[in-house]
Amino acid sequence: MKRNILYIHTHDSGRYLEPYGVNVKTPNIMRLAREGTLFRNVHCAAPTCSPSRVGLLSGMAPHSSNMLGLAQRGFQMDDYGKHLAVYLKKQGYHTCLSGVQHEAPEAGMIGYDEVYEADCEESDFMGRDKGACGHASDFLKTYKGDKPFFLSVGFIHTHRAYPEDAEDYFNPDYVTPPFTVADTKENRKDMAAYMRSAQIADECVGEVLTALEKSGMEENTIIIFTTDHGIAFPFMKCNCYDTGTGVSLIMKYKGNPAAGKACDSLLSHIDVFPTLCEMNGLEKPDYLQGKSFAGIFVKPELEINDEVFSEVTYHAAYEPMRCIRTKRHKLIRYYDFHDGHVPANIDESSCKTLLIDSGLLRKSRAREMLFDLYIDPAERENLIGNPDYKDVYTDLRLRLENWMEETGDPLLSVSYRVSKPEGAYVNRLEDLDPGCLLRE
């Protein structure tokens, strides 16, 4: 039986939402988690916006679809026929986009039946997201089609810039910033602003879920909530640490045997597409690289993957990295000619200012990093060169290289750097700010 699919996604939220135990109150998302299945060990295919979303919506590593950078800067898939919305349309679904998409320079390139974005292109984030949830709610209240629907509802929150009214809602004195940055007054204010942004996103999620309940279609709808990658703080977004690749994922549907349960299985965003195929009795296209985890709803302790992979090629600037993660270990490799940090790939914030003022850009970074996540979940001790982990390193490096070869990774065929598409623009390595006008 084909079920409706409601796909709700935020920007830059990682796992910094209430269901994951942090002090970021999101009651609507929390309610969804209690009524659905909460996945606690899911990783994005890329900790950067467009490649992450394309990974989920194509079921492939981003480089396999040529999505190597940001859509708004001129990067795009080589075949939008492999996008989930287009695939579902061919399977008899009515497809609708309300709000943010980040997979194409223009939404019309993707192929949705309906696109609601008139109110969603306002510069004001609140206006954009209220428009998105309003259009989505109207769709749910009025849809009378004889086809199942795929409705993508995208919110710009919790992307920077954060709301300026945060201190009207949260006292920064009682807020702790992420462990990746210093606990300073300015960074506490910054985290309070993230919390306010998450609060707004949660209100929008709640409005859409309420509209679905009132529509009478909830009983035949799979609800998916997720985000693209880690939050926009240093050493999180655009990094292959778990703080960058770890994402929220909640799924709810009527009759779910795993409702109200959490799952620790190691999963990737690219596993969502094949899972939806299996849950809806659809043939899986042969280009999918992910694995269905539909069996987890019957057996939550089921293990699906021995390893998952994540990547960055371009974000604002070129910073090629690849990683392989198992339940216990992770290997991260950098592929550019230098060993420095790339400031344009760190979102502007008080945290970034403090790091740069304190000398971050004078520090080098290891070209390879190996971590034992059971002993060192914060990924602080690089085990490269440790004789006790020699076999682990050799095994992970071989598996990573095999995956790159099997998926056609362009990093294997270049001597200097992977070329950006004609017309695309990126920042230089020395640019401090991604808004710098002197770009490549």
Buried (B, 14 or more C-beta within 10 A) or exposed (E): EBBBBBBBBBBBBBBBBBBBEBEBBBEBBBBBBBBBBBBBBBBBBBBBBBBBBBBBBBBBBBBBBBBBBBBEBBBBBEEBBBBBBBBBBEBEBBBBBBBBBBBBBEBEBBBBBBBBBEBBEBEEBBBBBBBBBBBBBEBBEEBEEEBBBBBBBBBBBBBBEBBEEBEEBBEBEEBEBBEBBBEEEBBBBBBBBBBBBBBBBBBBBBBBBBBBEEBEBBEEBBBBBBBBBBBBBBBBBBBBBBBBBBBBBBBBBEEBEBBEBBBEBBBBBBBBBBBBBBBBEBEBBEBBBBBBBBBBBEEBEEEBBEBBBBBBBBBBBBBBBBBBBBBEBBBBBBBBEEEBBBBBBBBBBBBBEBBBEEEBEEEEEEBEBBBBBEEEEEBEEBBBEEEEBEEBBEBBBEBBBEBBEEBEBBBEEEEEBBEBBEEBEBBBBEBBBBEBEEBE
